[in-house]
């Protein structure tokens, strides 16, 4: 599954176009490497997403093509979630 689609299906990012933009901006890493939107991911991959002053690192558990919102968090496991001061 493509990383932009996974981020949307898992509800980490609400819209695929926003997920694609995050990838294009270099704010998404898969296994330590900056990921383009078409990067294929699979279970056991580690994904890091930067949201402004927050960094979320997860491990992918499953890559279903559709998940009900109530079960979206079952597609990944949070490894760490860090907050940092705004960089100005």
Backbone as JSON Lines, residues from 0, in Angstrom:
{"i":0,"aa":"X","n":[0.85,-1.17,0.0],"ca":[0.0,0.0,0.0],"c":[0.89,1.24,0.0]}
{"i":1,"aa":"X","n":[0.47,2.27,-0.71],"ca":[1.2,3.54,-0.75],"c":[1.13,4.23,0.61]}
{"i":2,"aa":"X","n":[2.2,4.93,0.98],"ca":[2.23,5.62,2.27],"c":[1.16,6.68,2.37]}
{"i":3,"aa":"X","n":[0.89,7.43,1.3],"ca":[-0.15,8.46,1.38],"c":[-1.51,7.84,1.64]}
{"i":4,"aa":"X","n":[-1.79,6.7,1.04],"ca":[-3.06,6.02,1.27],"c":[-3.11,5.45,2.69]}
{"i":5,"aa":"X","n":[-2.02,4.86,3.17],"ca":[-2.0,4.33,4.53],"c":[-2.29,5.41,5.56]}
{"i":6,"aa":"X","n":[-1.65,6.57,5.41],"ca":[-1.86,7.66,6.36],"c":[-3.32,8.09,6.39]}
{"i":7,"aa":"X","n":[-4.0,8.03,5.26],"ca":[-5.42,8.38,5.2],"c":[-6.29,7.27,5.78]}
{"i":8,"aa":"X","n":[-6.06,6.02,5.37],"ca":[-6.86,4.88,5.85],"c":[-6.74,4.72,7.36]}
{"i":9,"aa":"X","n":[-5.54,4.94,7.9],"ca":[-5.31,4.79,9.34],"c":[-5.8,5.99,10.14]}
{"i":10,"aa":"X","n":[-6.23,7.04,9.44],"ca":[-6.74,8.27,10.04],"c":[-5.64,9.07,10.77]}
{"i":11,"aa":"X","n":[-4.39,8.79,10.46],"ca":[-3.31,9.6,11.0],"c":[-3.38,11.0,10.38]}
{"i":12,"aa":"X","n":[-3.67,11.03,9.08],"ca":[-3.95,12.28,8.37],"c":[-5.3,12.1,7.7]}
{"i":13,"aa":"X","n":[-6.18,13.08,7.83],"ca":[-7.58,12.92,7.42],"c":[-7.82,12.83,5.92]}
{"i":14,"aa":"X","n":[-7.0,13.52,5.11],"ca":[-7.23,13.5,3.66],"c":[-5.97,13.06,2.94]}
{"i":15,"aa":"X","n":[-6.16,12.3,1.87],"ca":[-5.02,11.79,1.12],"c":[-4.21,12.91,0.48]}
{"i":16,"aa":"X","n":[-4.88,13.97,0.03],"ca":[-4.13,15.08,-0.56],"c":[-3.23,15.76,0.47]}
{"i":17,"aa":"X","n":[-3.67,15.82,1.71],"ca":[-2.84,16.39,2.78],"c":[-1.67,15.45,3.07]}
{"i":18,"aa":"X","n":[-1.93,14.14,3.07],"ca":[-0.86,13.14,3.27],"c":[0.17,13.25,2.14]}
{"i":19,"aa":"X","n":[-0.31,13.4,0.92],"ca":[0.59,13.54,-0.23],"c":[1.45,14.8,-0.07]}
{"i":20,"aa":"X","n":[0.84,15.9,0.38],"ca":[1.59,17.14,0.6],"c":[2.64,16.99,1.68]}
{"i":21,"aa":"X","n":[2.31,16.28,2.76],"ca":[3.28,16.05,3.84],"c":[4.48,15.27,3.31]}
{"i":22,"aa":"X","n":[4.23,14.29,2.46],"ca":[5.32,13.52,1.85],"c":[6.15,14.42,0.94]}
{"i":23,"aa":"X","n":[5.48,15.19,0.1],"ca":[6.19,16.08,-0.82],"c":[7.05,17.1,-0.08]}
{"i":24,"aa":"X","n":[6.6,17.52,1.11],"ca":[7.34,18.5,1.92],"c":[8.46,17.87,2.75]}
{"i":25,"aa":"X","n":[8.63,16.54,2.68],"ca":[9.69,15.87,3.42],"c":[9.38,15.65,4.89]}
{"i":26,"aa":"X","n":[8.1,15.69,5.25],"ca":[7.71,15.53,6.66],"c":[7.33,14.1,7.03]}
{"i":27,"aa":"X","n":[7.49,13.16,6.08],"ca":[7.17,11.75,6.33],"c":[8.4,10.91,6.03]}
{"i":28,"aa":"X","n":[8.74,10.05,6.99],"ca":[9.88,9.13,6.8],"c":[9.39,7.7,6.99]}
{"i":29,"aa":"X","n":[9.92,6.81,6.18],"ca":[9.63,5.38,6.32],"c":[10.96,4.68,6.53]}
{"i":30,"aa":"X","n":[11.08,3.98,7.64],"ca":[12.32,3.28,8.0],"c":[13.54,4.21,7.91]}
{"i":31,"aa":"X","n":[13.35,5.46,8.35],"ca":[14.45,6.41,8.41],"c":[14.73,7.19,7.15]}
{"i":32,"aa":"X","n":[14.0,6.93,6.07],"ca":[14.23,7.61,4.79],"c":[13.02,8.47,4.44]}
{"i":33,"aa":"X","n":[13.29,9.68,3.92],"ca":[12.2,10.55,3.47],"c":[11.38,9.78,2.43]}
{"i":34,"aa":"X","n":[10.05,9.82,2.58],"ca":[9.17,9.02,1.72],"c":[8.41,9.89,0.74]}
{"i":35,"aa":"X","n":[8.41,9.48,-0.51],"ca":[7.54,10.1,-1.51],"c":[6.15,9.5,-1.35]}
{"i":36,"aa":"X","n":[5.1,10.17,-1.84],"ca":[3.73,9.67,-1.64],"c":[3.49,8.25,-2.16]}
{"i":37,"aa":"X","n":[4.2,7.83,-3.19],"ca":[4.0,6.51,-3.78],"c":[4.81,5.41,-3.13]}
{"i":38,"aa":"X","n":[5.55,5.72,-2.08],"ca":[6.39,4.72,-1.39],"c":[5.51,3.61,-0.84]}
{"i":39,"aa":"X","n":[5.8,2.39,-1.19],"ca":[5.04,1.24,-0.7],"c":[5.45,0.94,0.74]}
{"i":40,"aa":"X","n":[4.45,0.65,1.57],"ca":[4.7,0.27,2.96],"c":[4.02,-1.06,3.24]}
{"i":41,"aa":"X","n":[4.5,-1.71,4.28],"ca":[3.94,-3.01,4.67],"c":[4.07,-3.16,6.18]}
{"i":42,"aa":"X","n":[3.42,-4.17,6.75],"ca":[3.54,-4.38,8.2],"c":[5.01,-4.46,8.62]}
{"i":43,"aa":"X","n":[5.27,-3.93,9.8],"ca":[6.58,-3.84,10.44],"c":[7.4,-2.64,10.0]}
{"i":44,"aa":"X","n":[6.95,-1.89,8.99],"ca":[7.64,-0.66,8.62],"c":[7.42,0.37,9.73]}
{"i":45,"aa":"X","n":[8.41,1.23,9.93],"ca":[8.31,2.32,10.89],"c":[8.12,3.61,10.12]}
{"i":46,"aa":"X","n":[7.14,4.39,10.56],"ca":[6.81,5.64,9.88],"c":[6.9,6.77,10.89]}
{"i":47,"aa":"X","n":[7.52,7.87,10.48],"ca":[7.62,9.06,11.32],"c":[6.98,10.22,10.55]}
{"i":48,"aa":"X","n":[6.04,10.9,11.2],"ca":[5.34,12.03,10.57],"c":[5.54,13.26,11.44]}
{"i":49,"aa":"X","n":[5.92,14.37,10.81],"ca":[6.1,15.63,11.54],"c":[4.89,16.52,11.28]}
{"i":50,"aa":"X","n":[4.22,16.91,12.37],"ca":[3.07,17.81,12.33],"c":[3.43,19.08,13.07]}
{"i":51,"aa":"X","n":[3.98,20.05,12.41],"ca":[4.34,21.3,13.1],"c":[5.29,21.05,14.25]}
{"i":52,"aa":"X","n":[4.78,21.17,15.49],"ca":[5.63,20.97,16.67],"c":[5.48,19.57,17.27]}
{"i":53,"aa":"X","n":[4.91,18.65,16.55],"ca":[4.69,17.28,17.04],"c":[5.29,16.27,16.07]}
{"i":54,"aa":"X","n":[5.95,15.26,16.61],"ca":[6.47,14.16,15.79],"c":[5.83,12.88,16.28]}
{"i":55,"aa":"X","n":[5.25,12.14,15.36],"ca":[4.61,10.86,15.67],"c":[5.37,9.76,14.96]}
{"i":56,"aa":"X","n":[5.82,8.77,15.72],"ca":[6.48,7.6,15.13],"c":[5.63,6.38,15.42]}
{"i":57,"aa":"X","n":[5.34,5.62,14.37],"ca":[4.49,4.44,14.5],"c":[5.13,3.23,13.83]}
{"i":58,"aa":"X","n":[4.62,2.06,14.19],"ca":[4.95,0.83,13.48],"c":[3.67,0.36,12.82]}
{"i":59,"aa":"X","n":[3.72,0.06,11.53],"ca":[2.54,-0.43,10.82],"c":[2.28,-1.87,11.22]}
{"i":60,"aa":"X","n":[1.04,-2.17,11.59],"ca":[0.64,-3.52,11.97],"c":[-0.09,-4.24,10.84]}
{"i":61,"aa":"X","n":[-0.88,-3.49,10.06],"ca":[-1.62,-4.07,8.95],"c":[-1.91,-2.97,7.93]}
{"i":62,"aa":"X","n":[-2.15,-3.39,6.67],"ca":[-2.4,-2.42,5.6],"c":[-3.68,-2.76,4.83]}
{"i":63,"aa":"X","n":[-4.83,-2.73,5.5],"ca":[-6.09,-2.99,4.8],"c":[-6.47,-1.81,3.91]}
{"i":64,"aa":"X","n":[-7.2,-2.07,2.82],"ca":[-7.56,-1.0,1.91],"c":[-8.66,-0.11,2.46]}
{"i":65,"aa":"X","n":[-9.44,-0.61,3.4],"ca":[-10.48,0.2,4.04],"c":[-10.64,-0.27,5.49]}
{"i":66,"aa":"X","n":[-10.83,0.7,6.38],"ca":[-10.99,0.39,7.8],"c":[-12.06,1.31,8.36]}
{"i":67,"aa":"X","n":[-13.02,0.78,9.12],"ca":[-13.98,1.66,9.79],"c":[-13.23,2.58,10.76]}
{"i":68,"aa":"X","n":[-13.71,3.78,10.93],"ca":[-13.03,4.77,11.78],"c":[-12.75,4.23,13.18]}
{"i":69,"aa":"X","n":[-13.67,3.45,13.71],"ca":[-13.51,2.92,15.07],"c":[-12.34,1.95,15.18]}
{"i":70,"aa":"X","n":[-11.91,1.36,14.08],"ca":[-10.82,0.38,14.11],"c":[-9.53,0.89,13.48]}
{"i":71,"aa":"X","n":[-9.51,2.15,13.09],"ca":[-8.34,2.71,12.39],"c":[-7.07,2.6,13.22]}
{"i":72,"aa":"X","n":[-7.16,2.78,14.54],"ca":[-5.95,2.72,15.37],"c":[-5.4,1.31,15.49]}
{"i":73,"aa":"X","n":[-6.12,0.31,15.05],"ca":[-5.61,-1.06,15.07],"c":[-4.65,-1.33,13.93]}
{"i":74,"aa":"X","n":[-4.49,-0.38,13.01],"ca":[-3.59,-0.58,11.88],"c":[-2.14,-0.23,12.2]}
{"i":75,"aa":"X","n":[-1.92,0.41,13.36],"ca":[-0.57,0.81,13.75],"c":[-0.42,0.83,15.26]}
{"i":76,"aa":"X","n":[0.85,0.9,15.68],"ca":[1.2,1.0,17.1],"c":[2.09,2.23,17.26]}
{"i":77,"aa":"X","n":[1.76,3.08,18.2],"ca":[2.56,4.29,18.45],"c":[3.84,3.88,19.17]}
{"i":78,"aa":"X","n":[4.95,4.28,18.61],"ca":[6.26,4.04,19.22],"c":[6.64,5.23,20.09]}
{"i":79,"aa":"X","n":[6.48,6.43,19.53],"ca":[6.75,7.64,20.33],"c":[5.96,8.8,19.75]}
{"i":80,"aa":"X","n":[5.71,9.76,20.62],"ca":[5.04,10.99,20.22],"c":[5.71,12.11,21.0]}
{"i":81,"aa":"X","n":[6.42,12.97,20.29],"ca":[7.18,14.04,20.92],"c":[6.61,15.39,20.53]}
{"i":82,"aa":"X","n":[6.67,16.31,21.46],"ca":[6.3,17.7,21.21],"c":[7.53,18.54,21.46]}
{"i":83,"aa":"X","n":[7.72,19.56,20.66],"ca":[8.86,20.44,20.86],"c":[8.42,21.89,20.68]}
{"i":84,"aa":"X","n":[9.22,22.79,21.19],"ca":[8.95,24.22,21.09],"c":[8.98,24.63,19.62]}
{"i":85,"aa":"X","n":[8.2,25.66,19.29],"ca":[8.25,26.21,17.92],"c":[9.66,26.72,17.64]}
{"i":86,"aa":"X","n":[10.11,26.45,16.45],"ca":[11.45,26.91,16.05],"c":[11.29,28.24,15.33]}
{"i":87,"aa":"X","n":[11.75,29.3,15.95],"ca":[11.66,30.63,15.34],"c":[12.99,31.31,15.36]}
